[in-house]
Amino acid sequence: MVQTPASPETETLLIELPKTIGLYVTQEQFAALAAANRDLRLERTARGELIVNPPTGWETGERNWSISGELYLWWRNSGDRFSLRATG
């Protein structure tokens, strides 16, 4: 579902698309769409397909925090903390 805020030059659009339908835009159309909807996460594939990514929720943040914590604990307990330094 895509919903954009209304402004004097635009109107609110609420649309649900099946995953089998693709929306295609030119580079210029994508630039205008992205500029008008800065709060949305928009992408354009090499073929011109428009991808709208929903904002992540608290579940994603909690999962990312957990993964980061596990990586930190692994690094802290590895004993070889300085092996990632650049040499030369």
C-alpha positions in Angstrom: 0.0 0.0 0.0 1.3 3.4 -0.9 0.0 6.6 0.6 1.5 10.0 0.0 0.7 13.3 1.9 -1.6 15.7 0.1 -0.4 19.1 -0.9 -1.9 21.9 -3.0 -0.2 20.5 -6.2 -0.9 16.8 -5.5 -3.6 14.6 -4.2 -3.4 11.6 -1.9 -3.0 8.3 -3.6 -3.8 5.0 -1.8 -3.1 2.0 -3.9 -2.7 -1.7 -3.3 -0.9 -3.7 -6.0 -0.5 -7.4 -6.4 3.2 -8.5 -6.4 2.7 -9.6 -10.0 2.2 -6.1 -11.3 5.2 -3.9 -11.9 5.2 -0.1 -12.2 7.8 1.3 -14.6 9.1 4.9 -14.6 11.7 6.7 -16.6 14.7 8.2 -14.8 13.1 11.7 -15.0 9.8 10.4 -13.7 11.6 8.7 -10.8 13.5 11.8 -9.9 10.3 13.9 -9.8 8.5 11.2 -7.8 11.3 10.8 -5.3 11.6 14.6 -4.8 7.8 14.9 -4.2 7.9 11.9 -1.7 11.0 12.3 0.4 9.4 10.4 3.2 9.1 7.2 1.1 11.9 4.7 0.4 11.8 4.5 -3.4 14.1 2.6 -5.7 14.3 2.1 -9.5 15.7 -1.0 -11.0 18.0 -1.0 -14.1 14.9 -2.0 -16.1 12.9 1.0 -14.7 10.7 -0.9 -12.3 9.6 1.2 -9.3 10.1 -0.4 -5.9 8.5 1.2 -2.8 10.0 -0.1 0.4 7.8 0.2 3.5 9.4 1.8 6.6 10.8 -0.7 9.1 9.1 -1.3 12.3 10.3 -1.9 15.9 10.6 -5.7 15.1 13.4 -5.0 12.6 15.2 -2.6 15.0 15.0 -5.2 17.7 16.4 -7.9 15.4 19.2 -5.6 14.2 20.1 -4.7 17.7 20.3 -8.3 18.7 22.6 -9.2 15.7 24.8 -6.2 16.5 25.1 -7.4 20.1 26.0 -10.9 19.1 28.7 -9.6 16.7 30.1 -7.4 19.4 30.3 -10.3 21.9 32.0 -12.5 19.3 34.5 -9.8 18.6 35.1 -9.0 22.3 35.7 -12.7 23.1 37.8 -13.5 20.0 41.0 -12.2 21.7 42.3 -10.9 18.3 40.8 -7.4 18.5 43.4 -5.7 16.4 43.5 -8.0 13.3 41.3 -5.7 11.3 43.9 -2.8 11.2 45.2 -1.8 7.9 48.9 -2.5 7.3 51.3 -0.5 5.3 
